[in-house]
Amino acid sequence: MLNTLVSLSLAVAVEGKGHGACRGDAEKLCKGVEPGGGQLVKCLKDHEADLSEGCKIQSSKIKEKFREKREERRESRKAAPGKSAPRPADVPETDTD
């Protein structure tokens, strides 16, 4: 899960709405790597030790937001057990007569 958070936070930090704190790092450290398919994020992860302080900070902030959202979802599920929508296989058939 941590790798997923790192990947997501780097992706957002590179291409996020105006933030782009890692954009310069991507251009410098991953020159020639085309975005898409996770290649740019993989490159940034491979160069994690070389990332600028701004990129590291932005990535950390984004990871923390992901963690908070995940925890909120867990807490809401605990607060309302059994309230989730049934899966299609669990939906009972009804008579149409």
SERO-4910 file (N, C-alpha, C, O; in steps of 0.05 Angstrom, whole numbers):
BEGIN
 pado doro    nc1    nc2    nc3   cac1   cac2   cac3    cc1    cc2    cc3    oc1    oc2    oc3
  Met    A     16    -24      0      0      0      0     17     25      0     10     45    -13
  Leu    A     40     24     15     57     48     16     68     55    -12     69     78    -19
  Asn    A     75     34    -28     85     40    -55     63     53    -71     69     71    -87
  Thr    A     39     45    -68     16     58    -82     14     87    -74     10    104    -91
  Leu    A     16     93    -48     15    121    -39     38    137    -50     34    160    -58
  Val    A     62    126    -50     85    140    -61     80    146    -90     85    168   -100
  Ser    A     71    126   -105     66    130   -134     44    151   -139     48    169   -155
  Leu    A     22    149   -124      1    169   -128     10    197   -120      4    216   -135
  Ser    A     24    199    -98     32    226    -90     52    238   -109     51    262   -114
  Leu    A     70    222   -120     89    232   -140     75    241   -165     81    261   -177
  Ala    A     56    224   -173     41    231   -198     26    257   -194     26    274   -212
  Val    A     13    261   -172     -1    286   -167     18    309   -164     12    331   -174
  Ala    A     41    305   -152     60    326   -148     73    335   -175     81    358   -178
  Val    A     74    317   -194     84    324   -221     63    338   -237     69    358   -250
  Glu    A     39    328   -237     18    338   -255     -5    352   -241    -24    359   -254
  Gly    A     -3    354   -215    -25    366   -199    -32    394   -208    -16    408   -220
  Lys    A    -57    402   -201    -68    428   -208    -50    451   -198    -52    460   -175
  Gly    A    -32    460   -215    -15    483   -209      7    477   -189     25    494   -186
  His    A      5    454   -175     26    449   -156     52    441   -170     72    456   -168
  Gly    A     51    419   -184     74    411   -200    101    413   -187    120    419   -201
  Ala    A    103    409   -161    128    412   -146    149    393   -157    173    399   -153
  Cys    A    142    371   -169    162    352   -179    167    354   -209    182    340   -221
  Arg    A    153    373   -222    155    376   -251    184    381   -259    194    368   -278
  Gly    A    198    399   -245    226    405   -252    244    381   -247    262    376   -263
  Asp    A    238    366   -226    254    342   -220    250    321   -242    269    308   -251
  Ala    A    225    319   -251    219    300   -272    234    307   -298    245    290   -312
  Glu    A    234    333   -304    248    342   -328    278    338   -326    291    331   -346
  Lys    A    289    342   -302    318    340   -298    327    311   -295    346    302   -308
  Leu    A    313    296   -278    322    268   -271    312    247   -291    323    226   -293
  Cys    A    290    253   -305    277    233   -322    275    242   -350    255    236   -364
  Lys    A    295    257   -359    295    268   -386    291    245   -406    305    224   -405
  Gly    A    273    248   -425    268    228   -445    247    207   -437    239    191   -454
  Val    A    238    207   -412    218    188   -404    191    200   -410    184    222   -401
  Glu    A    175    186   -426    149    195   -434    129    190   -412    128    168   -401
  Pro    A    112    210   -406     90    205   -386     71    184   -397     67    181   -421
  Gly    A     59    169   -378     40    149   -385     50    121   -378     73    115   -379
  Gly    A     31    105   -369     38     78   -362     55     76   -336     66     55   -330
  Gly    A     56     98   -321     71     98   -296    101    101   -299    115     99   -279
  Gln    A    111    105   -323    140    106   -327    153    130   -314    175    127   -302
  Leu    A    140    153   -315    151    177   -303    152    174   -273    172    182   -260
  Val    A    130    164   -261    129    160   -232    150    140   -224    164    143   -203
  Lys    A    153    118   -239    174     98   -233    201    111   -233    218    106   -215
  Cys    A    207    127   -253    232    141   -255    237    158   -230    259    158   -218
  Leu    A    217    174   -222    220    191   -198    224    174   -173    240    182   -156
  Lys    A    210    152   -171    214    134   -148    243    123   -148    255    121   -127
  Asp    A    253    117   -172    281    107   -174    301    128   -166    323    121   -157
  His    A    293    153   -168    311    176   -161    302    190   -136    308    213   -132
  Glu    A    288    176   -119    276    188    -95    297    203    -78    290    225    -67
  Ala    A    320    193    -76    341    206    -60    350    233    -72    361    250    -58
  Asp    A    346    236    -98    355    260   -113    333    281   -116    338    302   -127
  Leu    A    309    276   -106    287    295   -109    292    320    -94    305    320    -73
  Ser    A    282    342   -105    285    368    -92    269    368    -66    250    352    -62
  Glu    A    276    386    -48    261    389    -23    232    395    -28    215    385    -14
  Gly    A    226    412    -47    199    420    -53    182    396    -62    159    393    -54
  Cys    A    194    379    -79    180    355    -88    175    336    -65    154    324    -63
  Lys    A    195    332    -48    192    314    -25    170    325     -6    153    309      3
  Ile    A    169    351     -2    149    362     16    121    359      4    103    350     18
  Gln    A    118    366    -22     92    363    -35     83    334    -35     59    329    -30
  Ser    A    101    316    -41     94    288    -42     85    278    -14     66    263    -12
  Ser    A     99    287      7     92    280     34     64    290     41     48    276     54
  Lys    A     58    315     34     32    327     40     10    311     26    -11    306     38
  Ile    A     15    303      1     -5    289    -14     -9    261     -2    -32    252      1
  Lys    A     13    248      6     10    221     19     -6    223     44    -23    206     49
  Glu    A     -2    244     60    -17    248     85    -46    252     79    -63    241     93
  Lys    A    -53    267     58    -81    270     51    -94    244     43   -117    238     50
  Phe    A    -79    227     27    -90    201     20    -95    184     45   -115    171     47
  Arg    A    -76    185     64    -79    169     88   -103    179    104   -119    163    114
  Glu    A   -107    205    106   -130    216    121   -156    207    108   -175    199    122
  Lys    A   -158    209     82   -182    201     68   -188    171     72   -211    163     77
  Arg    A   -167    155     71   -170    126     75   -180    121    104   -197    104    108
  Glu    A   -169    135    123   -177    132    151   -206    141    155   -221    128    169
  Glu    A   -214    163    142   -242    172    143   -261    151    132   -282    146    144
  Arg    A   -254    138    110   -271    117     99   -273     94    118   -295     83    122
  Arg    A   -251     86    130   -251     64    149   -269     71    173   -285     54    182
  Glu    A   -267     95    183   -283    103    206   -312    104    199   -329     96    215
  Ser    A   -319    114    175   -347    115    167   -359     87    164   -383     82    170
  Arg    A   -343     68    155   -352     40    153   -357     28    181   -376     13    185
  Lys    A   -339     35    200   -343     25    227   -368     37    240   -382     23    255
  Ala    A   -373     62    234   -396     76    247   -422     66    236   -443     67    250
  Ala    A   -423     55    212   -448     46    200   -444     18    188   -446     14    164
  Pro    A   -439     -2    206   -435    -29    195   -460    -39    182   -482    -35    192
  Gly    A   -457    -53    160   -480    -65    146   -496    -45    130   -517    -53    118
  Lys    A   -487    -21    129   -502      0    114   -493      2     85   -505     18     70
  Ser    A   -473    -13     78   -463    -10     50   -483    -22     31   -499    -40     39
  Ala    A   -483    -13      7   -501    -23    -14   -496    -52    -20   -472    -60    -21
  Pro    A   -516    -68    -24   -512    -97    -29   -498   -100    -57   -503    -84    -75
  Arg    A   -483   -120    -59   -470   -127    -84   -492   -139   -102   -511   -150    -92
  Pro    A   -489   -137   -128   -510   -148   -146   -517   -177   -140   -540   -184   -142
  Ala    A   -498   -193   -133   -504   -221   -127   -520   -224   -102   -533   -245    -98
  Asp    A   -519   -204    -84   -533   -206    -59   -562   -195    -61   -577   -197    -42
  Val    A   -569   -183    -83   -595   -170    -86   -616   -192    -90   -614   -207   -109
  Pro    A   -636   -193    -72   -656   -214    -75   -674   -208    -99   -679   -185   -106
  Glu    A   -683   -230   -111   -701   -227   -134   -729   -219   -123   -736   -227   -101
  Thr    A   -744   -205   -139   -771   -196   -131   -791   -208   -151   -784   -212   -174
  Asp    A   -815   -213   -141   -837   -222   -159   -847   -199   -175   -850   -176   -164
  Thr    A   -854   -203   -199   -865   -182   -216   -894   -187   -223   -905   -174   -240
  Asp    A   -906   -207   -209   -934   -214   -215   -953   -193   -206   -977   -196   -209
***
